[in-house]
């Protein structure tokens, strides 16, 4: 049983590391492909929002192999910081796109 326990611990440690690496890669993808970072600004309709959180688990694989936009949560620009964040879904545009360009 000691061997099985040690193998389980090693495998769990490797799985946890792989999951952490995947989350970091998804964050990098959001940053470089969508121009999205924590506390960035997005536009939904005509309203500007400050991003409070990004749901990386909502990103799905597209037919072409790319990843879909994540669901983001944010508050309207200029709102009190204590306001509860709203789910903005995936129909948003980064206020500044990749490499400083406007839009996606």
C-alpha positions in Angstrom: 0.0 0.0 0.0 2.9 2.4 0.6 3.9 2.2 -3.1 0.3 2.8 -4.3 0.0 5.8 -1.9 3.2 7.3 -3.1 2.3 6.9 -6.7 -1.1 8.5 -6.0 0.6 11.5 -4.3 3.0 11.9 -7.2 0.3 11.7 -9.8 -2.0 14.2 -7.9 0.9 16.6 -7.6 1.5 16.4 -11.4 -2.2 16.8 -12.1 -2.3 19.9 -9.9 0.7 21.4 -11.6 -0.8 20.7 -15.1 -4.0 22.4 -14.0 -2.2 25.4 -12.8 -0.1 25.6 -16.0 -3.3 25.4 -18.0 -4.9 28.3 -16.1 -1.8 30.4 -16.6 -1.8 29.6 -20.4 -5.5 30.6 -20.6 -4.7 33.9 -18.8 -1.9 34.5 -21.3 -4.3 33.7 -24.2 -6.8 36.2 -22.9 -4.2 38.8 -22.5 -2.5 38.4 -26.0 -5.5 37.3 -28.1 -8.4 39.3 -26.6 -6.5 42.2 -25.0 -8.1 41.2 -21.7 -6.5 41.4 -18.3 -7.7 41.7 -14.7 -9.0 45.2 -14.2 -9.1 46.0 -17.9 -12.0 47.8 -19.5 -14.6 46.1 -21.8 -17.5 47.5 -23.7 -20.9 45.8 -23.7 -23.4 47.6 -25.9 -22.4 51.3 -25.3 -21.5 50.8 -21.6 -17.9 50.6 -20.4 -17.2 48.2 -17.6 -14.2 47.5 -15.4 -13.4 43.8 -15.4 -13.5 42.3 -11.9 -13.0 38.7 -12.8 -12.6 36.3 -15.7 -14.2 32.8 -15.8 -11.4 30.8 -17.5 -13.5 27.6 -17.2 -16.1 29.1 -19.5 -13.6 29.1 -22.4 -14.4 26.3 -24.9 -12.5 24.9 -27.8 -13.7 26.2 -31.2 -13.8 24.1 -34.4 -10.7 25.8 -35.7 -8.8 25.0 -32.5 -8.9 28.4 -30.9 -10.5 29.2 -27.6 -13.8 31.1 -27.2 -14.0 34.4 -25.3 -14.4 33.9 -21.5 -17.4 35.1 -19.5 -16.3 38.2 -17.6 -17.7 39.9 -14.5 -17.5 43.7 -14.1 -18.9 46.9 -12.7 -19.9 49.9 -14.7 -17.1 52.4 -15.1 -17.3 55.1 -12.4 -19.5 53.0 -10.2 -18.8 52.6 -6.5 -16.1 49.8 -6.1 -18.4 48.1 -3.5 -21.1 47.5 -6.2 -21.7 43.8 -6.9 -20.1 42.7 -10.2 -22.4 41.8 -13.1 -22.0 38.9 -15.4 -21.2 40.5 -18.8 -21.2 37.2 -20.7 -19.0 36.7 -23.7 -20.5 39.5 -25.9 -17.9 42.1 -24.9 -15.1 44.0 -26.7 -11.9 45.0 -25.0 -11.7 48.8 -24.7 -8.1 48.5 -26.0 -7.3 45.4 -28.1 -4.0 43.6 -28.4 -1.0 45.8 -29.0 -2.9 48.9 -28.0 -5.4 48.8 -30.8 -9.1 49.5 -30.2 -11.5 46.6 -30.4 -11.0 42.9 -30.6 
